[in-house]
Amino acid sequence: LYFSAQDGILLFYHIKDLQYEMKVCADISQSISSLIFSPDYASLLLVTDQGPVYSYKPAHSGEAVKLLDTCSSCFLAADFLTPGDKYCVSVTISGEVQVWFLEDGTCLGKLSLDIEVHIT
C-alpha cells in the first residue's frame, strides 16, 4: 500500500497477516494530491498541489524525479496514456490539456479548453 500525507512524504506499507512494516520511499516536500500507477505498475506518478508532477519507480527504490512543472497554472490531474508508461496526459486548473513524453518531460502537444476545470 502506497500512501502520502500532506507533508509530501511517500510511504509504503507492507502488510502481511496482522503485521505491517512502514518504509519512507521519497520526500518531495510538497503536498501530494494524487498517486497514479502506470498500467504495468512500474511507475507511480505523484501529482502535487503546487504544480510539479514527479515519478517514482518502486522497483528501483530511488528518489522521486520531477518530470513536469507548470508556470502558468497548477496541474489538477495527470494519468498515463495506455498502453505503456511512456506518455501521460495532464490538465491544469486553467483548462489546458497537455500530452507529455515522460522520459525527458517534453510537452508533445496541448489544447486549451477555454474554461476553468474543477474536480467534483
C-alpha positions as CSV (number, residue, x, y, z in Angstrom):
1,L,0.0,0.0,0.0
2,Y,1.4,3.4,-1.0
3,F,0.3,6.4,0.9
4,S,1.1,10.1,1.1
5,A,0.2,12.7,3.7
6,Q,0.1,16.4,3.2
7,D,3.8,16.7,4.2
8,G,4.9,15.3,0.8
9,I,6.3,12.1,2.0
10,L,5.5,8.9,0.0
11,L,5.2,5.9,2.3
12,F,4.9,2.2,1.6
13,Y,3.1,-0.1,3.9
14,H,3.9,-3.8,3.5
15,I,1.0,-5.7,5.1
16,K,1.1,-9.4,5.9
17,D,-1.5,-11.0,8.1
18,L,-1.7,-8.8,11.2
19,Q,1.8,-7.4,10.8
20,Y,2.9,-4.4,8.8
21,E,6.2,-2.6,8.0
22,M,6.4,1.0,7.0
23,K,9.1,2.4,4.7
24,V,9.7,6.0,3.6
25,C,10.1,6.0,-0.2
26,A,10.5,9.6,-1.1
27,D,10.2,13.1,0.3
28,I,9.3,15.8,-2.2
29,S,8.5,18.4,0.4
30,Q,5.2,19.4,-1.4
31,S,1.7,18.2,-0.7
32,I,0.8,15.3,-2.9
33,S,-2.8,15.5,-4.3
34,S,-2.9,12.1,-6.1
35,L,-0.9,8.9,-6.8
36,I,-1.4,7.1,-10.1
37,F,0.2,3.8,-11.1
38,S,1.2,3.1,-14.7
39,P,-0.7,0.1,-16.2
40,D,2.2,-2.2,-15.6
41,Y,2.8,-0.9,-12.1
42,A,6.4,0.0,-12.9
43,S,6.0,3.7,-12.3
44,L,4.0,5.9,-9.9
45,L,3.0,9.5,-10.8
46,L,2.9,11.9,-7.8
47,V,0.8,15.0,-8.6
48,T,1.4,17.9,-6.2
49,D,-0.9,20.7,-5.2
50,Q,1.8,23.3,-6.2
51,G,2.2,22.2,-9.8
52,P,5.0,19.7,-10.4
53,V,4.5,16.1,-11.2
54,Y,7.0,13.5,-10.0
55,S,7.8,9.9,-11.0
56,Y,8.7,7.2,-8.5
57,K,9.8,3.7,-9.6
58,P,9.1,1.2,-6.8
59,A,11.4,-1.5,-8.2
60,H,14.3,0.9,-8.1
61,S,13.6,2.3,-4.6
62,G,15.2,5.6,-5.6
63,E,14.2,9.2,-5.2
64,A,11.2,10.7,-6.9
65,V,12.2,12.5,-10.0
66,K,10.5,15.8,-11.1
67,L,9.0,15.1,-14.6
68,L,6.8,18.0,-15.3
69,D,6.4,21.5,-14.0
70,T,4.0,24.3,-14.9
71,C,4.5,28.0,-14.8
72,S,1.0,29.3,-15.7
73,S,-1.3,27.0,-13.7
74,C,-1.2,24.1,-11.4
75,F,-1.8,20.6,-12.6
76,L,-5.2,19.4,-11.4
77,A,-4.7,15.8,-12.5
78,A,-2.5,13.6,-14.6
79,D,-2.6,10.0,-15.8
80,F,-0.7,7.6,-18.0
81,L,-1.7,7.1,-21.6
82,T,-2.1,3.4,-22.2
83,P,-0.7,1.1,-23.3
84,G,2.7,1.5,-21.7
85,D,4.1,4.2,-19.4
86,K,6.0,6.5,-21.7
87,Y,3.3,9.2,-22.1
88,C,0.9,11.0,-19.8
89,V,-1.9,13.5,-20.1
90,S,-2.4,16.3,-17.7
91,V,-5.0,19.0,-17.2
92,T,-4.4,22.3,-15.4
93,I,-6.9,24.4,-13.4
94,S,-6.9,26.9,-16.3
95,G,-8.2,24.2,-18.7
96,E,-5.1,23.3,-20.6
97,V,-4.8,19.6,-21.6
98,Q,-1.3,18.5,-22.3
99,V,0.4,15.3,-23.5
100,W,3.9,14.6,-22.2
101,F,6.8,12.3,-23.1
102,L,7.8,11.1,-19.6
103,E,11.4,10.1,-20.4
104,D,12.5,13.8,-20.7
105,G,9.4,15.8,-19.8
106,T,8.8,17.1,-23.3
107,C,5.4,18.5,-23.9
108,L,4.2,16.9,-27.2
109,G,1.0,18.9,-27.5
110,K,-1.6,20.9,-25.7
111,L,-5.2,22.0,-26.1
112,S,-6.9,24.8,-24.3
113,L,-10.5,24.0,-23.2
114,D,-11.1,27.8,-22.6
115,I,-12.8,27.0,-19.3
116,E,-11.6,26.6,-15.7
117,V,-11.5,23.0,-14.7
118,H,-12.6,21.5,-11.3
119,I,-12.8,18.0,-9.9
120,T,-16.1,17.1,-8.5
